[in-house]
Amino acid sequence: MIRRLSLLLAALGVSVPLLAGVPDAVDPEKIPYYHVIRPGLAVGGQPSPEALTRLGEMGFKTIVNLRTRREGALEEEEALRALGLDYVWVPVRSSTLSLADVEAVEQVLSDPERAPVLLHCGSSDRVGAVWAVIQVRAGRTLEEAEAAGRAAGLQSPANWKAALRVMDAAETPAGVDP
């Protein structure tokens, strides 16, 4: 059974160490910017239609999508739920990123019953911004959080500014004018 699964994943361009749970690497045409950032959590850009149909076979249990309705998030939800996967939609843009968005993602990532998780957006840039905020909330320095965010796909200045805005809001007590 494991050999058969390994052959199937190899045909998809996926490299998998036996019994690892999710692939260490995926063909960038299947999931761009794919990267495993910790056990049970991979990040990336928008999976191709073929990859979407194979996420369960690749070992994923939950998919967290940060893309907006205009980017096709609702169609993705329908397809993945039909495959029996847990789907969480947290639509994010740099202009709308909020602490509530980050907390919604954190809630999924902190639940071991939902792992392994694929956290994605269009290019992994918004994923990196959310991941950077999560790192600060976990006690990392700003520099460590930025590096972790960049490792998860953060590239654009707009998304880094959004992450900084959310980090600042998280540090300011309610009712206090910064």
Backbone as a chain_set.jsonl record, in Angstrom:
{"seq": "MIRRLSLLLAALGVSVPLLAGVPDAVDPEKIPYYHVIRPGLAVGGQPSPEALTRLGEMGFKTIVNLRTRREGALEEEEALRALGLDYVWVPVRSSTLSLADVEAVEQVLSDPERAPVLLHCGSSDRVGAVWAVIQVRAGRTLEEAEAAGRAAGLQSPANWKAALRVMDAAETPAGVDP", "coords": {"N": [[0.813, -1.185, 0.0], [1.866, 1.324, 0.875], [3.96, 1.52, -0.922], [2.545, 1.683, -3.316], [1.192, 4.128, -2.973], [3.422, 5.83, -2.828], [4.408, 5.555, -5.441], [2.277, 6.672, -6.889], [2.322, 9.322, -5.922], [4.873, 10.046, -6.752], [4.459, 10.065, -9.489], [2.959, 12.354, -9.658], [4.841, 14.225, -9.287], [5.768, 14.557, -6.727], [7.838, 14.433, -3.911], [8.314, 12.125, -1.371], [9.177, 11.171, 1.837], [8.971, 7.964, 3.27], [6.159, 7.389, 5.305], [5.953, 10.047, 6.22], [3.793, 11.716, 6.306], [3.009, 14.25, 4.919], [4.062, 15.465, 1.687], [7.54, 16.336, 1.274], [8.323, 17.923, -0.781], [6.847, 19.358, -3.716], [5.903, 19.328, -7.117], [6.327, 22.453, -8.571], [4.471, 23.319, -10.443], [2.212, 22.068, -9.659], [1.69, 22.797, -6.944], [2.525, 25.881, -6.355], [5.35, 27.44, -4.771], [5.408, 25.727, -2.61], [6.049, 24.544, 0.645], [7.167, 22.847, 3.486], [6.695, 23.899, 6.667], [6.69, 23.163, 9.269], [6.315, 20.104, 11.125], [3.386, 18.568, 9.999], [2.339, 20.863, 8.86], [2.099, 22.565, 5.916], [2.79, 25.102, 3.505], [1.776, 27.196, 0.762], [1.21, 28.32, -2.655], [-1.642, 28.713, -4.836], [-3.071, 25.602, -5.338], [-2.966, 23.534, -8.259], [-5.739, 22.542, -10.403], [-5.583, 19.731, -10.705], [-3.905, 19.033, -8.544], [-5.535, 19.84, -6.426], [-7.486, 17.841, -6.415], [-6.027, 15.794, -5.415], [-5.114, 16.295, -2.865], [-5.933, 15.018, -0.462], [-4.916, 12.421, -0.881], [-2.268, 13.072, -0.787], [-1.869, 13.335, 1.842], [-2.977, 15.401, 3.313], [-5.317, 16.733, 5.619], [-6.741, 18.967, 6.34], [-7.514, 22.008, 4.72], [-6.58, 25.316, 4.55], [-7.628, 28.227, 3.222], [-6.655, 31.335, 2.099], [-7.482, 32.907, 0.069], [-9.637, 35.155, -1.773], [-13.198, 35.514, -2.484], [-13.438, 36.349, -5.166], [-11.194, 35.183, -6.191], [-11.817, 32.555, -6.486], [-12.395, 31.005, -4.237], [-14.781, 29.868, -3.235], [-15.522, 27.906, -5.081], [-13.389, 26.18, -4.769], [-13.822, 25.35, -2.139], [-16.192, 23.846, -2.397], [-15.313, 21.727, -4.041], [-13.294, 20.519, -2.435], [-14.624, 19.817, -0.063], [-16.343, 17.928, -1.132], [-14.563, 15.922, -1.532], [-14.146, 15.093, 0.996], [-12.467, 16.508, 2.644], [-11.441, 18.698, 5.293], [-12.243, 22.051, 5.273], [-11.27, 25.389, 5.505], [-12.054, 28.709, 5.241], [-10.578, 31.77, 5.119], [-10.784, 34.685, 4.067], [-8.405, 36.95, 2.879], [-6.846, 40.044, 2.319], [-4.186, 42.355, 1.741], [-5.058, 44.845, 2.546], [-7.13, 44.276, 4.248], [-6.373, 42.499, 6.209], [-6.626, 41.221, 9.461], [-6.481, 40.982, 13.082], [-8.396, 39.146, 13.886], [-8.524, 37.507, 11.629], [-6.003, 36.295, 11.698], [-6.197, 34.975, 14.17], [-8.229, 33.147, 13.546], [-6.905, 31.471, 11.743], [-4.827, 30.578, 13.416], [-6.313, 29.11, 15.276], [-7.082, 26.84, 13.828], [-4.54, 25.801, 13.174], [-3.538, 25.181, 15.66], [-4.898, 22.977, 16.48], [-4.426, 19.701, 16.857], [-5.953, 17.628, 15.826], [-6.738, 18.433, 13.347], [-4.599, 18.376, 11.669], [-2.628, 16.818, 9.104], [-2.108, 20.087, 7.708], [-2.697, 22.192, 4.915], [-1.876, 25.378, 4.255], [-2.795, 27.989, 2.311], [-2.615, 30.576, -0.246], [-2.86, 32.7, -3.079], [-0.166, 32.968, -3.918], [1.406, 32.374, -1.755], [2.224, 34.592, -0.422], [0.452, 36.135, 1.224], [0.075, 34.148, 3.063], [2.616, 34.074, 4.244], [2.598, 36.558, 5.531], [0.552, 36.221, 7.442], [1.671, 34.077, 8.867], [3.956, 35.322, 9.918], [2.8, 37.105, 11.767], [1.648, 35.254, 13.498], [3.974, 34.139, 14.528], [5.078, 36.276, 16.021], [3.087, 36.5, 17.943], [3.583, 34.162, 19.223], [5.793, 34.746, 20.648], [8.185, 35.267, 19.328], [10.872, 37.365, 18.154], [10.58, 40.445, 16.304], [12.308, 40.394, 14.108], [12.843, 37.64, 13.886], [10.254, 36.778, 13.334], [9.739, 38.061, 10.899], [11.645, 36.784, 9.274], [10.682, 34.15, 9.413], [8.186, 34.552, 8.232], [8.983, 35.315, 5.655], [10.232, 32.953, 4.868], [7.991, 31.408, 4.648], [6.787, 32.481, 2.473], [6.255, 35.226, 2.291], [6.532, 38.159, 0.468], [5.778, 40.664, -0.642], [5.917, 44.199, -0.038], [3.48, 45.382, 0.749], [2.034, 43.331, 2.038], [3.764, 42.811, 4.168], [3.612, 45.248, 5.522], [0.941, 45.101, 6.236], [1.037, 42.919, 8.006], [2.652, 44.041, 10.014], [0.94, 46.091, 10.87], [-1.139, 44.575, 11.989], [0.26, 43.23, 13.999], [0.959, 45.423, 15.595], [-1.59, 46.302, 16.355], [-2.345, 44.136, 17.884], [-0.741, 44.426, 20.072], [-1.606, 46.721, 21.274], [-3.604, 47.641, 23.891], [-7.162, 47.331, 24.151], [-9.13, 50.235, 23.711], [-7.096, 52.015, 24.179], [-5.337, 54.749, 22.978], [-2.94, 54.626, 20.579]], "CA": [[0.0, 0.0, 0.0], [2.742, 2.491, 0.943], [4.697, 1.577, -2.193], [1.597, 2.141, -4.329], [0.999, 5.556, -2.729], [4.662, 6.502, -3.208], [4.453, 5.593, -6.905], [1.28, 7.642, -7.33], [2.813, 10.652, -5.614], [6.015, 10.297, -7.632], [3.89, 10.417, -10.794], [2.476, 13.734, -9.546], [5.971, 15.113, -9.07], [5.861, 14.779, -5.296], [8.81, 13.579, -3.246], [7.787, 11.823, -0.046], [9.82, 10.139, 2.622], [7.954, 7.043, 3.761], [5.476, 7.643, 6.563], [6.17, 11.415, 6.677], [2.531, 12.426, 6.434], [2.812, 15.074, 3.729], [5.3, 15.518, 0.897], [8.555, 17.353, 1.556], [8.386, 18.79, -1.952], [5.81, 19.136, -4.719], [6.14, 19.998, -8.392], [5.807, 23.823, -8.476], [3.299, 23.486, -11.307], [1.078, 21.501, -8.917], [1.473, 23.739, -5.841], [3.675, 26.8, -6.354], [5.903, 27.938, -3.497], [5.131, 24.734, -1.567], [7.13, 24.414, 1.63], [6.759, 22.336, 4.795], [7.335, 24.805, 7.627], [6.818, 22.416, 10.517], [5.582, 18.848, 10.953], [1.931, 18.701, 9.947], [1.924, 22.132, 8.264], [2.746, 23.005, 4.684], [2.254, 26.335, 2.947], [2.012, 27.31, -0.669], [0.309, 29.083, -3.491], [-2.857, 28.035, -5.267], [-2.884, 24.292, -5.966], [-3.575, 23.346, -9.571], [-6.952, 21.715, -10.314], [-5.18, 18.334, -10.495], [-3.41, 18.892, -7.165], [-6.683, 19.939, -5.512], [-8.157, 16.54, -6.326], [-5.093, 14.828, -4.821], [-4.604, 16.737, -1.556], [-6.16, 13.956, 0.52], [-3.945, 11.349, -1.162], [-0.955, 13.582, -0.399], [-1.786, 13.271, 3.296], [-3.603, 16.537, 3.981], [-6.628, 16.545, 6.228], [-7.392, 20.278, 6.383], [-6.997, 23.037, 3.822], [-6.941, 26.68, 4.945], [-7.487, 29.052, 2.039], [-6.694, 32.765, 2.382], [-7.903, 33.618, -1.14], [-10.947, 35.804, -1.703], [-14.27, 34.973, -3.331], [-13.084, 36.639, -6.56], [-10.098, 34.295, -6.592], [-12.319, 31.201, -6.65], [-12.385, 30.262, -2.976], [-16.012, 29.095, -3.021], [-15.443, 26.709, -5.922], [-12.43, 25.292, -4.116], [-14.485, 24.775, -0.971], [-17.126, 22.816, -2.848], [-14.537, 20.582, -4.531], [-12.571, 19.846, -1.351], [-15.599, 19.178, 0.836], [-16.827, 16.739, -1.834], [-13.52, 14.907, -1.356], [-14.094, 14.732, 2.409], [-11.445, 17.256, 3.364], [-11.84, 19.819, 6.131], [-11.912, 23.274, 4.539], [-11.456, 26.615, 6.269], [-11.862, 29.868, 4.374], [-10.32, 33.022, 5.815], [-10.386, 35.571, 2.971], [-7.472, 37.975, 3.336], [-6.113, 40.928, 1.408], [-3.3, 43.172, 2.582], [-5.822, 45.971, 3.09], [-8.152, 43.837, 5.206], [-5.828, 41.563, 7.199], [-6.962, 41.628, 10.83], [-6.142, 40.058, 14.151], [-9.395, 38.077, 13.846], [-8.114, 36.577, 10.571], [-4.855, 35.539, 12.222], [-6.704, 34.079, 15.211], [-8.971, 32.055, 12.899], [-5.894, 30.544, 11.224], [-4.174, 29.988, 14.592], [-7.212, 28.12, 15.877], [-6.959, 25.611, 13.041], [-3.177, 25.273, 13.265], [-3.261, 24.702, 17.016], [-5.714, 21.79, 16.735], [-3.74, 18.546, 16.265], [-6.915, 16.779, 15.119], [-6.942, 18.95, 11.982], [-3.359, 18.199, 10.915], [-1.803, 17.815, 8.457], [-2.8, 21.236, 7.135], [-2.105, 23.007, 3.855], [-2.278, 26.781, 4.366], [-2.397, 28.579, 1.036], [-3.282, 31.709, -0.876], [-2.509, 32.627, -4.489], [1.275, 32.834, -4.135], [1.986, 32.158, -0.432], [2.621, 35.888, 0.121], [-0.435, 36.412, 2.365], [0.392, 33.108, 4.041], [3.799, 34.532, 4.965], [2.217, 37.662, 6.424], [-0.183, 35.624, 8.568], [2.623, 33.279, 9.632], [4.805, 36.248, 10.675], [2.021, 37.574, 12.927], [1.554, 34.114, 14.418], [5.271, 33.992, 15.191], [5.185, 37.318, 17.059], [2.161, 36.125, 19.015], [4.191, 33.034, 19.926], [6.93, 35.22, 21.424], [9.387, 35.492, 18.528], [11.195, 38.768, 17.905], [10.123, 40.944, 15.01], [13.253, 39.906, 13.095], [12.577, 36.209, 13.717], [8.944, 36.647, 12.7], [9.876, 38.437, 9.49], [12.369, 35.704, 8.595], [9.751, 33.022, 9.29], [7.199, 34.939, 7.234], [9.62, 35.246, 4.326], [10.418, 31.531, 4.565], [6.671, 30.864, 4.317], [6.329, 33.041, 1.206], [6.067, 36.676, 2.324], [7.386, 38.858, -0.492], [5.383, 42.033, -0.978], [5.919, 45.21, 1.02], [2.11, 45.624, 1.218], [1.659, 42.303, 3.009], [4.577, 43.001, 5.37], [3.001, 46.371, 6.23], [-0.303, 44.597, 6.841], [1.43, 42.113, 9.164], [3.096, 44.977, 11.062], [-0.257, 46.759, 11.383], [-1.849, 43.629, 12.855], [1.106, 43.035, 15.184], [0.813, 46.634, 16.408], [-2.941, 46.277, 16.927], [-2.39, 43.077, 18.891], [0.005, 44.879, 21.253], [-2.266, 47.88, 21.854], [-4.803, 47.246, 24.618], [-8.418, 47.919, 23.692], [-9.475, 51.505, 24.335], [-5.929, 52.854, 24.358], [-4.938, 55.409, 21.736], [-1.478, 54.458, 20.452]], "C": [[0.865, 1.26, 0.0], [3.507, 2.636, -0.36], [3.799, 2.119, -3.301], [1.362, 3.654, -4.203], [2.237, 6.334, -3.144], [4.788, 6.61, -4.719], [3.475, 6.615, -7.458], [1.783, 9.063, -7.096], [4.018, 11.007, -6.473], [5.527, 10.693, -9.022], [3.365, 11.85, -10.804], [3.625, 14.728, -9.364], [6.192, 15.437, -7.613], [6.945, 13.872, -4.738], [8.369, 13.382, -1.805], [8.679, 10.819, 0.659], [8.723, 9.243, 3.188], [7.454, 7.44, 5.145], [5.652, 9.075, 7.094], [4.875, 12.191, 6.838], [2.204, 13.26, 5.228], [4.128, 15.143, 2.971], [6.247, 16.612, 1.363], [8.624, 18.372, 0.425], [7.297, 18.382, -2.927], [6.222, 19.885, -5.976], [5.534, 21.403, -8.32], [4.632, 24.101, -9.414], [2.046, 22.945, -10.627], [0.689, 22.392, -7.741], [2.686, 24.666, -5.808], [4.072, 27.213, -4.941], [5.643, 26.991, -2.321], [6.34, 24.591, -0.657], [6.541, 23.854, 2.923], [7.478, 23.19, 5.829], [7.419, 24.232, 9.035], [6.079, 21.099, 10.296], [4.071, 19.09, 10.997], [1.427, 19.989, 9.343], [2.781, 22.456, 7.051], [2.049, 24.267, 4.206], [2.506, 26.351, 1.459], [1.057, 28.252, -1.338], [-0.88, 28.223, -3.887], [-2.545, 26.69, -5.907], [-3.574, 24.244, -7.329], [-4.851, 22.517, -9.411], [-6.625, 20.237, -10.06], [-4.72, 18.108, -9.057], [-4.555, 18.975, -6.163], [-7.355, 18.584, -5.328], [-7.3, 15.496, -5.628], [-4.63, 15.191, -3.409], [-4.808, 15.691, -0.464], [-5.167, 12.821, 0.355], [-2.534, 11.766, -0.755], [-0.8, 13.63, 1.122], [-2.464, 14.413, 4.032], [-4.993, 16.189, 4.471], [-7.441, 17.844, 6.185], [-6.695, 21.225, 5.419], [-7.503, 24.376, 4.345], [-6.605, 27.576, 3.755], [-7.65, 30.521, 2.421], [-7.145, 33.575, 1.172], [-9.322, 34.163, -0.978], [-11.954, 35.112, -2.62], [-13.926, 35.173, -4.809], [-11.981, 35.737, -7.083], [-10.539, 32.833, -6.683], [-12.393, 30.369, -5.394], [-13.63, 29.396, -2.791], [-16.035, 27.828, -3.864], [-14.48, 25.69, -5.32], [-13.077, 24.599, -2.918], [-15.394, 23.627, -1.381], [-16.377, 21.554, -3.278], [-13.877, 19.809, -3.388], [-13.517, 19.18, -0.359], [-16.164, 17.908, 0.197], [-15.829, 15.583, -1.712], [-13.366, 14.486, 0.105], [-13.031, 15.457, 3.205], [-12.075, 18.373, 4.182], [-11.362, 21.083, 5.418], [-12.238, 24.484, 5.392], [-11.12, 27.783, 5.343], [-11.733, 31.114, 5.224], [-9.842, 34.008, 4.741], [-9.578, 36.767, 3.469], [-6.933, 38.75, 2.133], [-5.215, 41.776, 2.305], [-4.075, 44.314, 3.235], [-6.826, 45.562, 4.161], [-7.629, 42.903, 6.29], [-6.093, 42.091, 8.602], [-6.48, 40.584, 11.828], [-7.13, 38.89, 14.17], [-9.051, 37.052, 12.771], [-6.986, 35.679, 11.078], [-5.323, 34.54, 13.279], [-7.489, 32.907, 14.619], [-8.005, 31.013, 12.34], [-5.206, 29.831, 12.382], [-5.025, 28.886, 15.219], [-7.124, 26.788, 15.143], [-5.588, 24.982, 13.255], [-2.842, 24.717, 14.64], [-4.041, 23.435, 17.365], [-5.066, 20.574, 16.076], [-4.679, 17.601, 15.508], [-7.112, 17.204, 13.669], [-5.707, 18.776, 11.103], [-3.376, 16.867, 10.169], [-2.642, 18.86, 7.713], [-1.987, 21.802, 5.973], [-2.716, 24.391, 3.989], [-1.829, 27.458, 3.082], [-3.174, 29.838, 0.701], [-2.901, 31.612, -2.357], [-1.042, 32.324, -4.723], [2.071, 32.564, -2.859], [2.456, 33.451, 0.221], [1.765, 36.257, 1.343], [-0.22, 35.376, 3.46], [1.583, 33.551, 4.885], [3.492, 35.654, 5.934], [1.499, 37.122, 7.66], [0.773, 34.842, 9.457], [3.539, 34.179, 10.466], [4.064, 36.756, 11.914], [1.91, 36.454, 13.961], [2.86, 33.936, 15.185], [5.475, 35.032, 16.283], [4.283, 36.967, 18.231], [2.695, 34.949, 19.833], [5.461, 33.445, 20.676], [8.213, 35.436, 20.647], [9.627, 36.998, 18.393], [10.653, 39.157, 16.536], [11.015, 40.417, 13.883], [13.026, 38.417, 12.823], [11.254, 35.985, 12.987], [9.019, 37.002, 11.224], [10.583, 37.338, 8.71], [11.463, 34.486, 8.394], [8.683, 33.32, 8.247], [7.765, 34.849, 5.828], [9.862, 33.791, 3.927], [9.103, 30.874, 4.16], [6.087, 31.495, 3.057], [6.121, 34.533, 1.174], [7.056, 37.349, 1.378], [7.045, 40.332, -0.625], [5.475, 42.977, 0.219], [4.51, 45.456, 1.582], [1.691, 44.589, 2.255], [2.505, 42.388, 4.277], [4.012, 44.162, 6.186], [1.706, 45.938, 6.915], [0.014, 43.78, 8.086], [1.865, 43.007, 10.319], [1.904, 45.697, 11.691], [-1.0, 45.85, 12.348], [-1.037, 43.358, 14.12], [0.957, 44.214, 16.133], [-0.549, 46.655, 17.09], [-3.037, 45.244, 18.041], [-1.703, 43.51, 20.179], [-0.668, 46.051, 21.954], [-3.529, 47.45, 22.582], [-6.035, 47.979, 24.104], [-8.675, 49.212, 24.446], [-8.307, 52.441, 24.558], [-5.543, 53.436, 23.011], [-3.421, 55.315, 21.605], [-0.855, 55.742, 20.153]], "O": [[0.624, 2.171, -0.792], [3.687, 3.749, -0.854], [4.238, 2.919, -4.127], [1.336, 4.369, -5.204], [2.116, 7.396, -3.754], [5.227, 7.64, -5.232], [3.802, 7.347, -8.392], [1.678, 9.913, -7.981], [4.167, 12.159, -6.879], [6.118, 11.562, -9.663], [3.332, 12.489, -11.856], [3.398, 15.936, -9.295], [6.748, 16.487, -7.291], [6.98, 12.681, -5.047], [8.085, 14.349, -1.097], [8.916, 9.729, 0.139], [7.652, 9.733, 3.546], [8.236, 7.78, 6.033], [5.514, 9.297, 8.297], [4.879, 13.25, 7.466], [1.201, 13.002, 4.563], [5.191, 14.907, 3.545], [5.814, 17.681, 1.794], [8.944, 19.539, 0.647], [6.876, 17.226, -2.967], [6.822, 20.957, -5.898], [4.344, 21.537, -8.035], [3.874, 25.043, -9.181], [0.933, 23.329, -10.987], [-0.485, 22.709, -7.555], [3.745, 24.295, -5.3], [3.235, 27.317, -4.044], [5.658, 27.416, -1.166], [7.483, 24.526, -1.109], [5.517, 24.346, 3.398], [8.708, 23.214, 5.878], [8.134, 24.758, 9.887], [5.288, 20.995, 9.359], [3.555, 19.732, 11.912], [0.218, 20.213, 9.304], [4.0, 22.602, 7.139], [0.865, 24.475, 4.471], [3.348, 25.61, 0.952], [0.219, 28.892, -0.703], [-1.093, 27.142, -3.339], [-1.833, 26.634, -6.91], [-4.634, 24.84, -7.523], [-5.027, 21.857, -8.387], [-7.315, 19.572, -9.287], [-5.095, 17.12, -8.425], [-4.552, 18.262, -5.159], [-7.745, 18.223, -4.218], [-7.793, 14.422, -5.283], [-3.831, 14.463, -2.82], [-3.928, 15.503, 0.376], [-4.632, 12.312, 1.34], [-1.703, 10.922, -0.42], [0.28, 13.933, 1.628], [-2.522, 14.398, 5.261], [-5.739, 15.452, 3.826], [-8.66, 17.825, 6.017], [-5.469, 21.246, 5.31], [-8.702, 24.555, 4.557], [-5.451, 27.67, 3.337], [-8.666, 30.905, 3.0], [-7.187, 34.804, 1.237], [-10.096, 33.684, -0.15], [-11.602, 34.244, -3.418], [-14.106, 34.26, -5.614], [-11.85, 35.55, -8.292], [-9.709, 31.959, -6.934], [-12.451, 29.142, -5.472], [-13.537, 28.298, -2.242], [-16.516, 26.789, -3.411], [-14.73, 24.486, -5.361], [-12.893, 23.399, -2.714], [-15.363, 22.557, -0.773], [-16.766, 20.443, -2.918], [-13.901, 18.578, -3.379], [-13.231, 18.088, 0.131], [-16.433, 16.928, 0.891], [-16.209, 14.414, -1.78], [-12.548, 13.621, 0.419], [-12.722, 15.061, 4.329], [-13.111, 18.924, 3.81], [-10.205, 21.168, 5.008], [-13.337, 24.598, 5.935], [-10.046, 27.833, 4.745], [-12.652, 31.477, 5.959], [-8.639, 34.153, 4.525], [-10.01, 37.499, 4.36], [-6.613, 38.183, 1.089], [-5.469, 41.894, 3.504], [-3.771, 44.703, 4.362], [-7.32, 46.411, 4.904], [-8.374, 42.55, 7.204], [-5.823, 43.254, 8.901], [-6.123, 39.463, 11.466], [-6.734, 37.757, 14.445], [-9.26, 35.855, 12.971], [-7.019, 34.46, 10.905], [-4.892, 33.387, 13.279], [-7.419, 31.792, 15.137], [-8.253, 29.812, 12.449], [-5.022, 28.615, 12.34], [-4.505, 27.852, 15.639], [-7.095, 25.729, 15.771], [-5.481, 23.779, 13.489], [-1.956, 23.872, 14.769], [-3.854, 22.878, 18.447], [-5.145, 20.426, 14.857], [-4.232, 16.852, 14.639], [-7.599, 16.422, 12.853], [-5.778, 19.014, 9.897], [-4.057, 15.921, 10.565], [-3.711, 18.571, 7.176], [-0.76, 21.881, 6.033], [-3.928, 24.558, 3.854], [-0.636, 27.506, 2.786], [-4.226, 30.126, 1.271], [-2.64, 30.509, -2.838], [-0.693, 31.535, -5.601], [3.301, 32.53, -2.899], [3.03, 33.415, 1.309], [2.302, 36.646, 2.38], [-0.32, 35.689, 4.647], [1.56, 33.417, 6.109], [4.052, 35.707, 7.03], [1.802, 37.518, 8.785], [0.691, 34.937, 10.682], [3.866, 33.837, 11.602], [4.647, 36.825, 12.996], [2.064, 36.69, 15.159], [2.841, 33.615, 16.373], [5.987, 34.711, 17.356], [4.677, 37.12, 19.387], [2.312, 34.761, 20.988], [6.132, 32.601, 21.27], [9.241, 35.759, 21.244], [8.698, 37.798, 18.504], [10.314, 38.301, 15.719], [10.517, 40.037, 12.823], [13.019, 37.985, 11.67], [11.149, 35.109, 12.128], [8.427, 36.317, 10.389], [10.167, 36.997, 7.603], [11.478, 33.866, 7.331], [8.313, 32.443, 7.466], [7.1, 34.361, 4.915], [9.709, 33.441, 2.756], [9.1, 29.895, 3.413], [5.01, 31.097, 2.612], [5.831, 35.076, 0.108], [8.265, 37.137, 1.474], [7.946, 41.167, -0.713], [5.151, 42.601, 1.346], [4.367, 45.713, 2.778], [1.056, 44.937, 3.251], [2.015, 42.067, 5.36], [3.939, 44.074, 7.412], [1.415, 46.358, 8.035], [-0.656, 43.922, 9.109], [1.494, 42.767, 11.468], [1.865, 45.891, 12.906], [-1.443, 46.295, 13.407], [-1.608, 43.267, 15.207], [0.841, 44.025, 17.344], [-0.65, 46.988, 18.27], [-3.735, 45.458, 19.031], [-2.039, 43.021, 21.258], [-0.344, 46.35, 23.103], [-4.449, 46.936, 21.946], [-5.943, 49.128, 23.67], [-8.47, 49.29, 25.657], [-8.489, 53.545, 25.07], [-5.434, 52.713, 22.021], [-2.694, 55.866, 22.431], [0.365, 55.817, 20.008]]}, "num_chains": 1, "name": "protein.A"}
